[in-house]
Amino acid sequence: MSEESTYFWTKKMDGKTRIGLTKAGQDELGSIKFAHLPSVGDNVTAGKTLISVEAEKAVSDINSPVTGEVVAVNPQLDNDFDALNSEEEADAWLADIKEA
């Protein structure tokens, strides 16, 4: 299993895939201080950078598990990255991708 696959969970919903940060990813990175996220309308490619994060334990580029167009980004992450450190994995979602 690749390192990136331990960082993300994916959930298929209404023709798109929601991508979120797993507890294992949170534990590996430590508390996330900053994340550079894609914007709605951006195209992402599986195996290419989806997000860049600055965290307590590492500064990392994390690759996308899917290819497609970003159709939503978690609005909780606009000004604050606490959702990515949430105990509730479902709150730590990053983006919705309409797969190509």
C-alpha positions as CSV (number, residue, x, y, z in Angstrom):
1,M,0.0,0.0,0.0
2,S,1.4,3.4,-0.9
3,E,2.0,6.0,1.7
4,E,-0.6,8.3,0.2
5,S,-3.3,5.7,0.5
6,T,-2.9,5.8,4.3
7,Y,-3.4,9.6,4.3
8,F,-6.8,9.6,2.6
9,W,-10.2,8.1,2.8
10,T,-12.5,8.3,-0.2
11,K,-16.3,8.1,-0.3
12,K,-18.4,7.9,-3.6
13,M,-21.4,10.1,-3.5
14,D,-23.7,11.4,-6.2
15,G,-21.3,11.0,-9.1
16,K,-18.3,12.4,-7.2
17,T,-15.7,11.3,-4.8
18,R,-15.1,13.0,-1.5
19,I,-11.5,12.9,-0.2
20,G,-10.6,13.3,3.4
21,L,-7.7,12.9,5.8
22,T,-7.5,9.7,7.8
23,K,-6.6,9.4,11.4
24,A,-3.4,7.7,10.3
25,G,-2.6,10.7,8.1
26,Q,-3.4,13.0,11.0
27,D,-1.1,11.0,13.3
28,E,1.7,10.9,10.8
29,L,1.6,14.6,10.0
30,G,0.8,15.9,13.5
31,S,-1.3,19.0,14.0
32,I,-1.9,20.8,10.6
33,K,-1.1,24.5,10.7
34,F,-1.6,25.3,7.0
35,A,-2.8,23.5,3.9
36,H,-2.7,24.7,0.3
37,L,-5.9,23.2,-1.2
38,P,-7.1,23.0,-4.8
39,S,-9.8,25.4,-6.0
40,V,-13.2,24.6,-7.4
41,G,-12.7,24.0,-11.2
42,D,-9.1,22.8,-10.8
43,N,-8.2,19.5,-12.4
44,V,-6.3,17.0,-10.4
45,T,-4.5,13.8,-11.5
46,A,-4.1,10.6,-9.5
47,G,-0.5,10.4,-8.3
48,K,0.1,14.2,-8.6
49,T,-0.1,16.7,-5.7
50,L,-3.6,17.3,-4.4
51,I,-2.6,19.3,-1.2
52,S,0.5,20.7,0.4
53,V,0.5,20.8,4.2
54,E,2.6,22.4,6.9
55,A,2.1,20.3,10.0
56,E,3.8,19.8,13.4
57,K,5.8,16.8,12.2
58,A,6.3,17.4,8.5
59,V,5.9,19.6,5.5
60,S,4.4,17.4,2.7
61,D,2.9,17.3,-0.7
62,I,0.2,14.7,-0.7
63,N,-0.9,13.1,-4.0
64,S,-4.4,12.7,-5.2
65,P,-6.0,9.2,-5.1
66,V,-8.3,10.1,-8.1
67,T,-8.3,12.0,-11.4
68,G,-11.0,14.6,-12.1
69,E,-12.3,18.1,-11.5
70,V,-12.6,19.7,-8.1
71,V,-16.3,20.5,-7.6
72,A,-16.2,21.5,-3.9
73,V,-13.7,22.3,-1.2
74,N,-14.5,22.0,2.5
75,P,-15.7,25.6,3.4
76,Q,-14.5,25.0,7.0
77,L,-10.9,25.2,5.6
78,D,-11.2,28.7,4.2
79,N,-9.6,30.4,7.2
80,D,-9.0,27.7,9.7
81,F,-7.4,24.2,9.4
82,D,-8.8,22.8,12.7
83,A,-11.2,20.5,10.8
84,L,-8.2,18.6,9.5
85,N,-7.2,17.9,13.1
86,S,-10.7,16.8,14.1
87,E,-11.3,13.6,16.0
88,E,-14.3,13.0,13.6
89,E,-12.7,11.7,10.4
90,A,-15.8,12.8,8.4
91,D,-15.1,16.5,9.4
92,A,-11.6,16.2,7.9
93,W,-12.7,16.2,4.3
94,L,-10.7,18.2,1.8
95,A,-12.5,18.2,-1.6
96,D,-15.1,16.6,-3.8
97,I,-13.8,15.4,-7.2
98,K,-16.0,14.6,-10.2
99,E,-13.9,11.8,-11.7
100,A,-12.8,12.0,-15.3
